[in-house]
Amino acid sequence: MSEAGRIERIDPAAAIPGGEVLVVCAGFDTSRPDACGCLFDGERGHLVGMSPRRVLALVPENNFGGQVQVVLESDGAHSAPQSFVVGTRLAEDLHPVASPAFDPDDGSLYVTRSGSRGQQLPVTLLRIDADGEVQEFSGDITNPTGIAFDPAGQMFVTSRMDGTVYRVTPFKEAVAFAQNLGVATGLAFDHEGRMYVGDRTGTIYRVNGIGEEQSWAQLEPSVSAYHLAFGPDDALYVTGPTVSSYEAVMRIDSHGTPSVFYKGLGRPQGLAFDRTGHLYVAASLHGRRGIVRITPDGGEAELFVSGMNIVGLAFSAAGEMVVATNEAVYSLPLGIVGTLLP
């Protein structure tokens, strides 16, 4: 074994640039710290800490993405490489505050440039097509927050500015669909096509096909937003950051009764299910930030993708995970297929 030792595993096995990863190793010579390094496809990651068996490193900000090779370096010697997945940046100069959404018809991705409360930007919705081209889509909605497609493929967007859900037509027109929904943030549809909207002051609304709302469930108010997703059990799962550092994912059954599904996350935000029933949440777990994966029974959780300032995520039909930070979106080819529901 060389002075650079042997990489045994990388935890988690994927990250976006800036994410902190743990490299578990054996025989890494750290006697000369200035001669040690952790390389991602040849680019040096900042070392947060190291010992002969563990190295904490930040994934460097660069244009590479996909499968990369991680190598430890010690006094000119290099370890054998270990494969690792890094997110590819799709777009930047954004301001999403919730998860993006894939159009089920053509696979294009919609993200927001939301802005601060009340700020009217010239373009607030952007479309990223299947080839990665970013297009300005609409500026009609102030502070767009949640995006979801109904079972018929129609796009809806919430505005936390005016408490309205807008239906976006194929001609890019935003038409008010449901109004007076408080600080409207999260948005989701159940198996029957009924709409649910999260008002961050504490109410989950159910909205019928003609835009009439009714108060359906009550939760603790959030300091930022509610994020909604339906699980394979047809229950609604909700996150909404509060001032606590030990927060929960809530499960609301078909009668509107809430219960705790998993507790122990820091600032949980956007969430999505895969087809095996695992739940993925933008949050921190045991002080480590990124995308947390929770088992279908809510019994166990692990950091699955490392990254900072993540607000949401979505899965494409091709098994791609898209991760949204508060200023950019990244694609990770992880081979995970999401549920058929938005």
Sequence and secondary structure as in RCSB ss.txt:
>XXXX:A:sequence
MSEAGRIERIDPAAAIPGGEVLVVCAGFDTSRPDACGCLFDGERGHLVGMSPRRVLALVPENNFGGQVQVVLESD
GAHSAPQSFVVGTRLAEDLHPVASPAFDPDDGSLYVTRSGSRGQQLPVTLLRIDADGEVQEFSGDITNPTGIAFD
PAGQMFVTSRMDGTVYRVTPFKEAVAFAQNLGVATGLAFDHEGRMYVGDRTGTIYRVNGIGEEQSWAQLEPSVSA
YHLAFGPDDALYVTGPTVSSYEAVMRIDSHGTPSVFYKGLGRPQGLAFDRTGHLYVAASLHGRRGIVRITPDGGE
AELFVSGMNIVGLAFSAAGEMVVATNEAVYSLPLGIVGTLLP
>XXXX:A:secstr
  TT EEEEEESSEE TT EEEEEEES   SSGGGEEEEETTEE  EEEE SSEEEEE   SS  EEEEEEEEET
TEE   EEEEE EEEEES B SS  EE TTT  EEEEB  STT   S  EEEE TT  EEEEE  SSSEEEEEE 
TTS EEEEETTTTEEEEE TTS EEEEE   SSEEEEEE TT  EEEEETTTEEEEE TTS EEEEEE    SS 
 EEEE TTS EEEE   S SSEEEEEE TTS EEEEEEEEES   EEEBTTS EEEEEEETTEEEEEEE TTS  
EEEEEE SSEEEEEE TTSEEEEEESSEEEEEE    B S  
